[in-house]
Amino acid sequence: MPFHRFYCSPNLYTREEKQAIAQTITKYYAKLPPFLVLVSFIDVDKDSFYVGGEPNDRYLRINVQHSADPVQGYVVSRPWIEGYEKALEPFTKGKGIGWELQMTNDDVSFLPVQRKNPHSHFHCSLTSTLTPPHF
């Protein structure tokens, strides 16, 4: 169950771009039922978002939290992350903004769904990547 949080200024993306991003991400998880892929845009005003000590409204922080095995058969590896970044490129590099990506895989033994734990085994790993800001 991947949960994608986009921390950005309120006007960085239009409603149409947000929907296109959500659809792109959902398609990237083609092996999962679409209702399991969550995408949230969290508005951060320019006076509350600082890069290098300076306010910045042209920066994006993406946090991806995988809450299943990791995501039912997907191998979250460097090539997988590079493919993810490529899929989002029109909305990051293509917009000429600074951005970074953090991706984690949760320990599913602590993630009961509706008070049931759908996972019968333990899995825990952490994969993080930092894409240098593109100013």
C-alpha positions in Angstrom: 0.0 0.0 0.0 2.1 2.9 -1.2 1.4 6.4 0.2 2.9 9.3 -1.7 3.1 12.7 -0.1 4.1 15.7 -2.2 5.1 18.7 0.0 5.1 21.8 -2.2 3.9 25.3 -2.6 0.2 25.7 -3.1 0.6 26.9 -6.7 3.4 24.6 -7.9 0.9 22.2 -9.6 -2.5 22.8 -11.2 -5.4 20.5 -10.4 -4.9 18.8 -13.8 -1.2 18.3 -13.1 -2.0 16.8 -9.7 -4.4 14.4 -11.2 -1.9 13.5 -13.9 0.8 12.8 -11.2 -1.6 10.6 -9.3 -2.5 8.7 -12.4 1.1 8.3 -13.4 2.0 6.9 -9.9 -1.0 4.6 -9.9 0.0 3.2 -13.3 3.6 2.7 -12.0 2.1 0.2 -9.5 0.3 -1.7 -12.2 0.4 -5.0 -10.2 -1.6 -3.4 -7.4 -5.4 -2.7 -7.3 -5.6 1.1 -7.9 -7.5 1.8 -4.7 -4.3 0.8 -2.7 -2.2 3.6 -4.3 -2.5 6.9 -2.3 -1.3 10.3 -3.4 -1.6 13.4 -1.3 -0.5 17.0 -2.0 0.4 18.9 1.1 0.5 22.7 0.6 3.5 24.4 2.2 3.5 28.2 1.9 6.7 29.9 0.7 7.3 31.5 4.1 7.2 27.9 5.6 9.4 26.1 3.1 13.1 26.9 3.2 16.0 25.5 1.1 19.5 26.5 2.2 18.0 29.0 4.7 16.0 30.8 2.0 12.3 30.7 1.3 11.6 28.6 -1.9 8.3 28.1 -3.7 9.9 26.1 -6.5 10.9 23.0 -4.5 9.2 19.7 -4.0 9.8 17.0 -1.4 8.3 13.6 -2.2 7.9 11.1 0.6 6.9 7.6 -0.4 5.9 5.2 2.4 5.4 1.5 1.4 3.3 -0.4 3.8 3.3 -3.8 2.3 5.8 -6.5 1.5 7.3 -4.1 -0.1 4.2 -3.3 -2.1 3.3 -6.9 -3.0 6.1 -8.2 -5.1 7.7 -5.0 -6.2 11.4 -5.0 -5.6 12.3 -1.5 -4.5 15.8 -1.2 -5.8 17.9 1.5 -7.5 16.6 0.6 -11.0 13.0 0.7 -9.6 13.6 4.1 -8.1 15.2 5.4 -11.3 12.1 4.2 -13.2 9.9 6.0 -10.7 11.9 9.2 -11.0 11.7 8.9 -14.8 7.9 8.5 -14.7 7.7 11.7 -12.7 10.3 13.6 -14.7 7.7 15.8 -16.6 6.5 17.1 -13.1 10.0 17.5 -11.6 12.9 18.1 -13.9 10.6 19.1 -16.7 9.2 21.9 -14.6 12.7 23.2 -13.7 12.1 22.8 -10.0 14.3 21.6 -7.2 13.1 18.3 -5.7 14.1 15.3 -3.6 12.7 11.8 -3.0 12.6 9.8 0.1 11.3 6.2 0.0 10.8 3.9 2.9 9.4 0.3 3.4 7.6 -0.1 6.7 7.9 -3.1 9.0 4.6 -4.8 8.0 4.3 -6.7 11.3 3.2 -3.3 12.8 0.6 -2.5 10.1 -2.7 -4.1 10.8 -5.3 -3.2 8.3 -8.8 -2.7 9.8 -7.5 -4.5 13.0 -6.3 -7.4 10.9 -2.7 -8.1 9.9 -2.8 -9.3 6.3 0.9 -10.2 6.4 2.0 -13.5 7.8 5.7 -12.8 7.8 8.1 -10.1 8.8 9.7 -7.8 6.3 11.7 -4.6 7.1 14.0 -2.7 4.8 14.8 0.9 4.1 15.7 2.4 0.8 16.3 6.2 0.6 17.5 8.3 -2.2 18.2 12.0 -2.3 18.1 13.6 -5.7 20.3 16.7 -5.6 18.3 19.9 -5.9 18.0 21.1 -9.5 18.2 24.9 -9.3 
